Amino acid sequence: MSSTTTQNEWPLWEVFVRNKAGLDHKHCGSLHAADAKMAIQLARDVYTRRQEGVSIWVVPSTQIVASDPGEKGMYFDPMEDKVYRHPTFYELPDALNHM
């Protein structure tokens, strides 16, 4: 447990749900639970009440690592000089007007 978690407090879990129409799991919220099994059950009850999900992932919040928004330049600015990653300068044929 982290230093901010007391002995009387359940760990925080992040909940990801894959809906019927989608192929990827989307973060839909957080909840406190004693263990993974309880987190899945609570996530099902809270985030899929209207049968909008087909799969649930729960991850302890302490296990998620994220980049610091203050260091965004270090992570994302080097991509600006790679124009080939964003092919906006290509002319598409008229047959591909749906793109």
C-alpha positions as CSV (number, residue, x, y, z in Angstrom):
1,M,0.0,0.0,0.0
2,S,1.2,3.5,-0.7
3,S,1.8,6.0,2.0
4,T,-1.4,7.8,1.2
5,T,-3.5,4.7,1.7
6,T,-4.6,3.9,5.3
7,Q,-5.2,0.5,6.7
8,N,-9.0,1.0,6.6
9,E,-9.1,2.1,3.0
10,W,-9.4,-0.4,0.0
11,P,-7.0,0.1,-2.9
12,L,-8.1,2.2,-5.9
13,W,-8.7,0.3,-9.2
14,E,-9.0,1.8,-12.7
15,V,-11.8,0.3,-14.8
16,F,-11.7,-0.2,-18.6
17,V,-14.7,-1.5,-20.5
18,R,-15.0,-2.8,-24.0
19,N,-18.5,-2.1,-25.4
20,K,-20.4,-4.1,-27.9
21,A,-19.6,-1.9,-30.8
22,G,-15.9,-1.3,-30.1
23,L,-12.7,-3.3,-30.3
24,D,-10.7,-1.5,-27.6
25,H,-11.2,-1.1,-23.9
26,K,-11.9,2.5,-22.8
27,H,-11.2,3.9,-19.4
28,C,-14.6,4.6,-17.7
29,G,-13.7,5.4,-14.1
30,S,-12.2,4.3,-10.8
31,L,-13.4,2.4,-7.8
32,H,-12.2,1.1,-4.4
33,A,-12.2,-2.7,-3.9
34,A,-10.5,-5.1,-1.5
35,D,-9.2,-7.3,-4.4
36,A,-9.3,-8.0,-8.1
37,K,-12.4,-10.2,-7.9
38,M,-14.3,-7.6,-6.0
39,A,-13.1,-4.9,-8.4
40,I,-14.5,-6.8,-11.4
41,Q,-17.9,-7.4,-9.6
42,L,-18.2,-3.8,-8.6
43,A,-17.1,-2.5,-12.0
44,R,-19.8,-4.7,-13.6
45,D,-22.4,-3.3,-11.3
46,V,-21.4,0.3,-11.6
47,Y,-20.2,0.6,-15.2
48,T,-22.2,-2.0,-17.2
49,R,-25.7,-1.7,-15.7
50,R,-27.3,-1.3,-19.1
51,Q,-25.5,-4.2,-20.8
52,E,-23.2,-1.8,-22.6
53,G,-20.1,-3.9,-22.0
54,V,-18.7,-7.3,-23.2
55,S,-15.4,-7.2,-21.3
56,I,-14.0,-5.5,-18.2
57,W,-10.4,-4.9,-17.2
58,V,-9.5,-3.7,-13.7
59,V,-6.0,-2.5,-12.9
60,P,-4.6,-1.3,-9.5
61,S,-4.1,2.4,-9.8
62,T,-0.7,2.1,-8.3
63,Q,0.4,-0.1,-11.3
64,I,-0.3,2.6,-13.9
65,V,2.6,4.7,-15.0
66,A,2.1,7.9,-17.0
67,S,4.2,10.5,-18.6
68,D,4.3,13.9,-16.9
69,P,2.4,16.6,-18.9
70,G,5.1,19.1,-17.9
71,E,7.6,17.0,-19.9
72,K,5.4,16.8,-23.0
73,G,8.1,18.3,-25.2
74,M,10.6,15.6,-24.5
75,Y,8.1,12.9,-25.5
76,F,6.2,14.5,-28.4
77,D,8.1,17.4,-30.0
78,P,10.6,15.1,-31.7
79,M,7.7,13.8,-33.8
80,E,7.2,17.2,-35.5
81,D,10.1,16.6,-37.9
82,K,8.7,13.3,-39.2
83,V,6.1,14.5,-41.7
84,Y,5.9,11.1,-43.3
85,R,3.9,10.0,-40.2
86,H,1.0,12.3,-41.2
87,P,0.5,11.9,-45.0
88,T,-1.6,14.9,-45.4
89,F,0.3,15.9,-48.6
90,Y,-0.9,12.9,-50.6
91,E,-3.6,13.3,-53.2
92,L,-6.3,10.7,-52.8
93,P,-8.2,9.3,-55.9
94,D,-11.9,10.2,-56.1
95,A,-12.8,6.6,-55.5
96,L,-11.5,7.0,-51.9
97,N,-13.8,9.9,-51.0
98,H,-14.9,8.2,-47.8
99,M,-11.6,8.7,-46.1
